[in-house]
């Protein structure tokens, strides 16, 4: 399945930044204010008060450049860490 692209190039570049760092981008299924959501790949309960860094991506933000910077800031400030495999082999 092909990646769905956002209509705005600034936000599209921010989404590519997210994907390159392992974040899941999930476009919304219906019409509304949110174009989709992005999910942290680490699913760390200590990160962002247990909300696992789920962030909305707006369809038509007032300032697309500012929204793109906000999206990148979420990734850069994420405190999630890869989970270590605790099982013994």
The 8 nearest C-alpha neighbors of each residue, nearest first, counted from 0:
[[1, 2, 3, 25, 4, 26, 24, 23],
 [2, 0, 3, 4, 26, 25, 24, 5],
 [3, 1, 4, 0, 24, 26, 25, 5],
 [2, 4, 1, 5, 26, 25, 0, 24],
 [5, 3, 2, 6, 11, 7, 14, 8],
 [4, 6, 11, 7, 10, 3, 8, 34],
 [5, 7, 4, 8, 11, 10, 58, 59],
 [8, 6, 5, 10, 9, 11, 63, 4],
 [7, 9, 11, 10, 12, 6, 5, 13],
 [10, 8, 12, 11, 7, 64, 67, 13],
 [9, 11, 67, 13, 12, 8, 7, 14],
 [10, 12, 8, 14, 5, 13, 9, 7],
 [13, 11, 15, 9, 10, 14, 8, 16],
 [12, 14, 16, 10, 11, 15, 67, 71],
 [15, 13, 17, 11, 16, 12, 18, 10],
 [14, 16, 18, 12, 17, 13, 19, 11],
 [15, 17, 13, 19, 14, 18, 12, 20],
 [18, 16, 14, 20, 15, 22, 19, 13],
 [17, 19, 15, 21, 22, 20, 16, 14],
 [18, 20, 16, 17, 21, 15, 22, 14],
 [21, 19, 18, 17, 22, 16, 74, 40],
 [20, 22, 18, 19, 40, 23, 17, 39],
 [21, 23, 18, 39, 40, 17, 38, 20],
 [24, 22, 38, 37, 25, 21, 18, 40],
 [25, 23, 37, 36, 22, 26, 38, 18],
 [24, 26, 36, 35, 37, 23, 27, 38],
 [27, 25, 35, 34, 36, 28, 24, 3],
 [28, 26, 35, 34, 29, 25, 33, 36],
 [29, 27, 26, 30, 35, 34, 25, 31],
 [30, 28, 27, 31, 34, 26, 33, 35],
 [29, 31, 28, 32, 27, 33, 34, 58],
 [32, 30, 33, 29, 34, 58, 27, 57],
 [31, 33, 58, 57, 34, 30, 59, 56],
 [32, 34, 57, 35, 58, 31, 56, 55],
 [35, 33, 58, 57, 56, 27, 26, 32],
 [34, 36, 26, 27, 56, 33, 25, 55],
 [37, 35, 55, 25, 56, 54, 24, 26],
 [36, 38, 24, 54, 23, 53, 25, 55],
 [37, 39, 53, 23, 22, 52, 40, 24],
 [38, 40, 22, 52, 41, 42, 51, 53],
 [41, 39, 22, 42, 21, 38, 23, 81],
 [40, 42, 81, 43, 39, 79, 80, 82],
 [43, 41, 51, 40, 39, 44, 79, 52],
 [42, 44, 79, 41, 46, 45, 51, 80],
 [45, 43, 49, 46, 51, 42, 48, 50],
 [46, 44, 43, 49, 48, 47, 79, 78],
 [45, 47, 79, 78, 44, 43, 48, 49],
 [48, 46, 49, 50, 52, 51, 45, 78],
 [49, 47, 50, 46, 45, 44, 51, 52],
 [48, 50, 44, 51, 47, 45, 46, 43],
 [49, 51, 47, 48, 52, 53, 46, 44],
 [52, 50, 42, 49, 53, 46, 43, 39],
 [53, 51, 39, 50, 38, 54, 47, 46],
 [54, 52, 38, 37, 51, 50, 39, 36],
 [53, 55, 37, 36, 52, 56, 38, 70],
 [56, 54, 36, 35, 33, 57, 37, 53],
 [55, 57, 35, 34, 36, 33, 54, 58],
 [56, 58, 33, 34, 59, 60, 32, 55],
 [59, 57, 34, 33, 32, 60, 56, 5],
 [58, 60, 57, 61, 32, 63, 34, 33],
 [61, 59, 62, 63, 57, 58, 66, 65],
 [60, 62, 63, 59, 66, 65, 64, 57],
 [63, 61, 65, 60, 64, 66, 59, 67],
 [62, 64, 66, 65, 60, 67, 61, 10],
 [65, 63, 67, 66, 62, 9, 68, 10],
 [64, 66, 68, 62, 67, 63, 69, 61],
 [65, 67, 69, 63, 68, 64, 62, 70],
 [66, 68, 10, 70, 64, 69, 65, 13],
 [67, 69, 65, 71, 66, 70, 72, 64],
 [70, 68, 72, 66, 67, 71, 65, 73],
 [69, 71, 67, 73, 68, 72, 66, 13],
 [72, 70, 68, 74, 73, 69, 13, 75],
 [71, 73, 69, 75, 74, 70, 76, 68],
 [74, 72, 76, 70, 71, 75, 77, 69],
 [75, 73, 77, 71, 72, 76, 17, 70],
 [74, 76, 72, 73, 77, 71, 78, 70],
 [77, 75, 73, 74, 72, 78, 71, 79],
 [78, 76, 74, 79, 75, 73, 46, 52],
 [77, 79, 46, 76, 80, 47, 45, 43],
 [80, 78, 46, 43, 77, 41, 81, 42],
 [79, 81, 41, 82, 78, 43, 42, 77],
 [82, 80, 41, 83, 79, 43, 40, 42],
 [83, 81, 80, 84, 41, 43, 42, 85],
 [82, 84, 85, 81, 80, 86, 41, 43],
 [83, 85, 86, 82, 87, 81, 88, 80],
 [86, 84, 83, 87, 82, 88, 81, 80],
 [87, 85, 84, 88, 83, 82, 81, 80],
 [86, 88, 85, 84, 83, 82, 81, 80],
 [87, 86, 85, 84, 83, 82, 81, 80]]
